[in-house]
């Protein structure tokens, strides 16, 4: 769709559609740049400086070529923030991103936005940027892209852009889903350059958390449960949400307030909070699941010093089953054969006795027996 000349029918609405498409390009590029910066901070402790604006403008213009639709490309080149966008583009290329693969996909997103705006009649009322963090968590899985967006200094600007796109009738969730895929590509490309051939490994916490606590959750490879604030940020749980989930646990256990506090302060609590957040995004009744903790209090049994950890495991257990249908928490099974073999009151079976090469006192290994050693002599 070419940009209409002034005076042509629908020129104003068509121009608005192109400008909105340009806005979506800025959003995707801002997310890609946030991912690049995040990767460099994680690996090098600092971000690489943007290239000089004037040189970046020329280099980026040459990179665009025919990779974007003509009307969108022209609008980008004539926009006031083109120098900044050009710097972002060239910084991505310098970091290892293939612009010849990235830009056509960004162009597809822009064309979709342009056509949506052109066809849109009714406008959706603006809800305010406070809602966009929730949409981001519901739309994007936990991982490097979502963490990069929410931890970026430009997050308020990104949220405001999302609100303006939504106001103009654009499906922001669709853009985010597409931008997420591009963000993963950027993350991998930048990580590949920064790693310099090193194979990335999962953190100790990520490895030790595999199992029931993380089943069905998207856990970042560099999960750090030793830093509560960082862990919640990695799992995209805001301080307000974490406080609310803690209150929900305490409300479910009014007679066990101290134990609930111990569970919330346990190292692995952020994983439980992440599961609650996922359940809420899936419209599941978290409070009804938590009610099962008061019905099966087997988690109270055991060493007092481990009760917080046991309650964390029990909470995760009831959250993973339908309300009221969680089976008793599995306990370590006792091997009757092993128990009999170690018992001082129950003798071994005939088969076991037949396999015993030398008599030994109960509970003492043969090579540890004491007493006089038999001397060699004639058999009687």
C-alpha positions as CSV (number, residue, x, y, z in Angstrom):
1,X,0.0,0.0,0.0
2,X,1.7,3.2,-1.2
3,X,1.5,6.4,1.0
4,X,-1.4,8.5,-0.4
5,X,-0.7,12.0,-1.7
6,X,-2.3,14.9,0.2
7,X,-5.9,15.5,-1.0
8,X,-6.6,11.9,-1.9
9,X,-9.5,10.2,-0.2
10,X,-8.7,8.6,3.1
11,X,-5.2,10.1,3.0
12,X,-5.3,11.0,6.6
13,X,-6.4,7.6,7.9
14,X,-3.9,5.9,5.5
15,X,-1.1,8.1,6.8
16,X,-2.1,7.3,10.3
17,X,-1.9,3.6,9.5
18,X,1.6,4.0,8.2
19,X,2.7,6.0,11.2
20,X,1.2,3.3,13.5
21,X,3.1,0.6,11.5
22,X,6.3,2.7,12.1
23,X,5.4,2.8,15.8
24,X,5.2,-1.1,15.8
25,X,8.6,-1.2,14.2
26,X,10.0,1.0,17.0
27,X,8.4,-1.3,19.6
28,X,9.9,-4.4,18.1
29,X,13.3,-2.7,17.7
30,X,13.2,-1.4,21.3
31,X,12.5,-4.9,22.6
32,X,15.4,-6.3,20.4
33,X,17.7,-3.6,21.7
34,X,16.7,-4.3,25.3
35,X,17.5,-7.9,24.8
36,X,20.9,-7.0,23.3
37,X,21.7,-4.7,26.2
38,X,20.6,-7.4,28.7
39,X,22.8,-10.1,27.2
40,X,25.8,-7.8,27.2
41,X,25.2,-6.8,30.8
42,X,24.9,-10.4,31.9
43,X,28.0,-11.6,30.1
44,X,30.3,-8.5,30.3
45,X,28.9,-6.5,33.1
46,X,28.4,-3.5,30.8
47,X,26.6,-2.5,27.6
48,X,28.5,-1.6,24.4
49,X,28.1,2.0,23.4
50,X,25.9,2.8,20.5
51,X,27.8,3.7,17.3
52,X,28.0,7.4,16.2
53,X,24.6,8.7,15.0
54,X,25.6,10.2,11.7
55,X,27.6,7.1,10.5
56,X,24.8,4.8,11.8
57,X,22.2,6.7,9.8
58,X,24.1,6.1,6.5
59,X,24.9,2.5,7.3
60,X,21.4,1.7,8.5
61,X,19.8,3.3,5.4
62,X,22.0,1.0,3.2
63,X,21.0,-2.0,5.3
64,X,17.2,-1.3,4.8
65,X,17.5,-1.6,1.0
66,X,14.3,-3.4,0.0
67,X,13.9,-5.2,3.3
68,X,10.9,-3.1,4.4
69,X,7.9,-1.9,2.5
70,X,8.6,1.4,0.7
71,X,6.0,3.5,2.6
72,X,7.1,2.2,6.0
73,X,10.8,2.6,5.1
74,X,10.2,6.2,3.9
75,X,8.3,7.1,7.1
76,X,11.1,5.6,9.2
77,X,13.8,7.6,7.4
78,X,11.9,10.9,7.7
79,X,11.0,10.4,11.4
80,X,12.6,12.5,14.1
81,X,13.9,9.5,16.0
82,X,15.5,7.8,12.9
83,X,19.1,8.5,14.2
84,X,18.3,6.6,17.4
85,X,16.7,3.7,15.5
86,X,19.6,3.6,13.1
87,X,22.0,3.4,16.1
88,X,20.0,0.5,17.5
89,X,20.0,-1.3,14.2
90,X,23.8,-1.0,13.7
91,X,24.4,-2.0,17.4
92,X,22.4,-5.2,16.8
93,X,24.4,-5.9,13.6
94,X,27.7,-5.3,15.5
95,X,26.5,-7.6,18.2
96,X,26.0,-10.5,15.8
97,X,22.4,-10.1,14.6
98,X,21.7,-10.8,10.9
99,X,19.7,-7.8,9.8
100,X,18.8,-9.4,6.4
101,X,16.9,-12.0,8.4
102,X,15.5,-9.7,11.1
103,X,14.2,-6.8,9.1
104,X,11.9,-8.7,6.7
105,X,10.2,-10.3,9.7
106,X,9.9,-6.9,11.3
107,X,8.4,-5.6,8.0
108,X,5.8,-8.4,8.1
109,X,4.8,-7.2,11.6
110,X,4.6,-3.6,10.4
111,X,2.4,-4.5,7.4
112,X,0.0,-6.4,9.6
113,X,-0.3,-3.4,11.9
114,X,-0.7,-1.0,9.0
115,X,-3.6,-3.1,7.5
116,X,-5.2,-3.5,10.9
117,X,-5.3,0.2,11.5
118,X,-6.5,0.9,8.0
119,X,-9.4,-1.5,8.4
120,X,-10.2,-0.5,12.0
121,X,-13.4,1.6,12.6
122,X,-13.9,1.6,16.3
123,X,-11.2,2.6,18.7
124,X,-10.6,0.9,22.0
125,X,-10.4,3.1,25.0
126,X,-7.0,3.4,26.6
127,X,-6.7,1.5,29.8
128,X,-3.5,2.9,31.1
129,X,0.0,1.5,31.1
130,X,-0.4,-0.2,34.4
131,X,-2.2,-3.1,32.7
132,X,0.5,-3.8,30.2
133,X,2.8,-5.6,32.7
134,X,0.0,-8.1,33.3
135,X,-0.6,-8.6,29.6
136,X,3.2,-9.1,29.1
137,X,3.3,-11.8,31.7
138,X,0.2,-13.5,30.2
139,X,1.4,-13.3,26.6
140,X,5.1,-14.0,26.9
141,X,6.6,-17.0,28.6
142,X,9.2,-16.5,31.4
143,X,12.6,-16.2,30.0
144,X,15.3,-13.8,28.7
145,X,13.0,-11.7,26.5
146,X,10.4,-11.0,29.2
147,X,13.0,-10.4,31.8
148,X,14.9,-8.0,29.4
149,X,11.7,-6.0,28.8
150,X,10.6,-5.6,32.4
151,X,14.1,-4.8,33.6
152,X,14.9,-2.3,30.9
153,X,15.1,1.4,31.8
154,X,12.9,2.0,28.7
155,X,10.1,-0.2,30.0
156,X,7.7,2.8,30.7
157,X,8.2,3.9,27.1
158,X,7.6,0.4,25.8
159,X,4.4,0.2,27.8
160,X,3.2,3.6,26.6
161,X,3.8,2.5,23.0
162,X,1.8,-0.6,23.6
163,X,-1.1,1.5,25.0
164,X,-1.1,3.8,21.9
165,X,-1.1,0.8,19.6
166,X,-4.0,-0.7,21.4
167,X,-5.9,2.6,21.3
168,X,-5.6,2.5,17.5
169,X,-7.1,-1.0,17.2
170,X,-3.9,-3.0,16.9
171,X,-3.7,-6.5,18.3
172,X,-0.8,-5.9,20.8
173,X,-0.7,-9.5,21.9
174,X,0.0,-10.6,18.4
175,X,2.8,-8.1,18.1
176,X,4.3,-9.2,21.4
177,X,4.2,-12.8,20.4
178,X,6.0,-12.0,17.1
179,X,8.4,-9.7,18.9
180,X,9.1,-12.4,21.4
181,X,10.3,-14.8,18.7
182,X,12.5,-12.1,17.2
183,X,13.8,-11.3,20.7
184,X,14.8,-14.9,21.2
185,X,16.7,-14.7,17.9
186,X,18.5,-11.6,19.1
187,X,19.2,-13.1,22.5
188,X,20.8,-16.2,20.8
189,X,22.7,-14.2,18.3
190,X,24.2,-11.8,20.9
191,X,24.9,-14.7,23.3
192,X,26.7,-16.6,20.6
193,X,29.1,-13.7,20.1
194,X,29.6,-13.0,23.8
195,X,30.1,-16.7,24.6
196,X,32.9,-16.9,22.1
197,X,32.4,-20.6,21.6
198,X,31.6,-21.5,25.2
199,X,28.6,-23.8,25.8
200,X,26.1,-22.2,28.1
201,X,25.4,-24.2,31.3
202,X,22.4,-24.1,33.6
203,X,23.0,-22.6,37.1
204,X,23.1,-24.8,40.1
205,X,19.7,-23.5,41.3
206,X,18.2,-24.3,37.8
207,X,19.6,-27.8,37.9
208,X,18.6,-28.5,41.5
209,X,15.0,-27.2,40.9
210,X,14.2,-29.6,38.0
211,X,11.3,-31.8,39.2
212,X,7.9,-31.3,40.7
213,X,8.7,-27.7,41.8
214,X,9.3,-26.6,38.2
215,X,7.2,-29.1,36.2
216,X,5.3,-27.0,33.6
217,X,7.1,-23.8,34.4
218,X,9.5,-21.9,32.2
219,X,12.6,-21.5,34.4
220,X,15.5,-19.3,33.2
221,X,18.8,-21.2,33.0
222,X,20.6,-18.7,35.2
223,X,18.1,-18.9,38.0
224,X,19.5,-17.5,41.3
225,X,17.4,-18.5,44.3
226,X,20.1,-17.1,46.7
227,X,19.0,-13.6,45.7
228,X,15.3,-13.3,46.4
229,X,14.8,-10.0,44.6
230,X,16.7,-11.2,41.5
231,X,14.9,-14.6,41.5
232,X,11.5,-13.0,41.6
233,X,12.6,-10.6,38.8
234,X,13.8,-13.6,36.7
235,X,10.5,-15.3,37.1
236,X,8.6,-12.0,36.3
237,X,7.0,-11.8,39.8
238,X,6.5,-8.2,41.0
239,X,7.0,-7.4,44.8
240,X,3.3,-6.7,45.0
241,X,2.4,-10.0,43.4
242,X,4.8,-11.9,45.7
243,X,3.2,-10.2,48.8
244,X,-0.2,-11.1,47.6
245,X,0.7,-14.8,47.0
246,X,2.2,-14.9,50.5
247,X,-1.1,-13.6,52.0
248,X,-3.0,-16.2,50.1
249,X,-0.9,-18.9,51.7
250,X,-1.4,-17.4,55.2
251,X,-5.2,-17.1,54.6
252,X,-5.3,-20.8,53.7
253,X,-3.6,-21.7,56.9
254,X,-5.0,-19.4,59.7
255,X,-3.8,-21.8,62.4
256,X,-0.3,-22.1,61.0
257,X,0.9,-18.5,60.5
258,X,4.4,-19.2,61.7
259,X,4.8,-22.2,59.4
260,X,3.4,-20.1,56.5
261,X,6.1,-17.4,57.2
262,X,8.8,-20.1,57.2
263,X,7.6,-21.3,53.8
264,X,7.5,-17.8,52.3
265,X,11.0,-17.2,53.5
266,X,12.3,-20.6,52.2
267,X,14.8,-20.5,49.4
268,X,12.5,-22.2,46.9
269,X,9.4,-20.0,47.6
270,X,9.8,-18.0,44.3
271,X,9.1,-21.1,42.3
272,X,5.8,-21.5,44.2
273,X,4.9,-17.9,43.5
274,X,5.7,-18.5,39.8
275,X,3.3,-21.4,39.8
276,X,0.6,-19.3,41.4
277,X,1.2,-16.6,38.8
278,X,0.9,-19.1,35.9
279,X,-2.3,-20.5,37.4
280,X,-3.8,-17.0,37.6
281,X,-3.0,-16.4,34.0
282,X,-4.8,-19.6,33.2
283,X,-7.8,-18.6,35.3
284,X,-7.4,-21.4,37.8
285,X,-8.7,-20.9,41.4
286,X,-5.5,-20.7,43.3
287,X,-7.2,-20.2,46.7
288,X,-9.3,-23.3,46.2
289,X,-6.2,-25.3,45.6
290,X,-4.4,-23.9,48.7
291,X,-7.4,-25.0,50.8
292,X,-6.1,-28.6,50.5
293,X,-3.2,-27.7,52.8
294,X,-5.5,-27.5,55.8
295,X,-7.1,-30.8,55.0
296,X,-3.9,-32.8,54.7
297,X,-1.5,-31.6,57.4
298,X,1.1,-34.4,57.0
299,X,3.6,-31.6,56.1
300,X,3.7,-30.7,59.8
301,X,5.3,-34.1,60.6
302,X,9.0,-34.3,60.7
303,X,12.0,-32.3,61.9
304,X,11.0,-28.8,63.1
305,X,13.9,-27.2,61.2
306,X,12.6,-28.4,57.8
307,X,8.9,-27.5,58.2
308,X,9.2,-24.4,55.9
309,X,10.7,-26.6,53.1
310,X,8.1,-29.3,53.6
311,X,5.3,-26.7,53.4
312,X,6.8,-25.4,50.2
313,X,6.7,-28.9,48.7
314,X,3.1,-29.5,50.0
315,X,1.9,-26.2,48.6
316,X,3.4,-27.0,45.2
317,X,1.7,-30.4,45.5
318,X,-1.8,-29.1,46.0
319,X,-1.3,-26.5,43.3
320,X,-0.5,-29.2,40.8
321,X,-3.7,-31.2,41.4
322,X,-7.4,-30.3,41.1
323,X,-8.9,-28.7,44.2
324,X,-9.7,-31.3,46.8
325,X,-8.2,-34.1,44.7
326,X,-4.5,-34.0,45.7
327,X,-3.4,-37.4,46.9
328,X,-1.3,-37.7,50.1
329,X,2.2,-36.4,49.6
330,X,4.4,-39.3,48.7
331,X,6.7,-40.4,51.5
332,X,9.9,-42.4,51.1
333,X,9.1,-46.1,50.9
334,X,10.7,-48.6,53.2
335,X,12.3,-51.7,51.6
336,X,11.1,-54.7,53.7
337,X,13.9,-56.8,52.4
338,X,16.5,-54.3,53.5
339,X,14.7,-53.8,56.8
340,X,14.8,-57.6,57.5
341,X,18.5,-57.8,56.6
342,X,19.4,-55.1,59.1
343,X,17.0,-56.3,61.9
344,X,18.5,-57.7,65.1
345,X,15.3,-59.5,66.0
346,X,14.3,-61.0,62.7
347,X,16.6,-63.5,61.2
348,X,17.5,-63.7,57.5
349,X,15.5,-65.9,55.2
350,X,16.8,-69.3,54.3
351,X,17.9,-68.0,50.9
352,X,19.8,-65.2,52.5
353,X,21.3,-67.6,55.1
354,X,22.5,-69.9,52.4
355,X,24.3,-67.0,50.7
356,X,26.1,-66.0,53.9
357,X,29.7,-67.1,53.5
358,X,30.9,-66.5,57.1
359,X,29.0,-66.1,60.4
360,X,29.1,-62.6,61.7
361,X,27.7,-60.9,64.8
362,X,24.5,-59.0,64.1
363,X,25.2,-55.6,62.6
364,X,29.0,-56.1,62.4
365,X,30.7,-56.6,59.1
366,X,32.7,-59.8,58.8
367,X,36.0,-58.0,58.4
368,X,35.4,-56.0,61.6
369,X,34.9,-59.0,64.0
370,X,37.0,-59.3,67.0
371,X,38.2,-62.3,69.1
372,X,40.9,-64.9,68.9
373,X,42.1,-66.0,65.5
374,X,41.8,-69.7,64.8
375,X,45.2,-71.4,64.6
376,X,46.0,-73.9,61.9
377,X,45.9,-77.5,63.2
378,X,44.6,-81.0,62.5
379,X,40.9,-81.5,62.2
380,X,39.4,-83.6,64.9
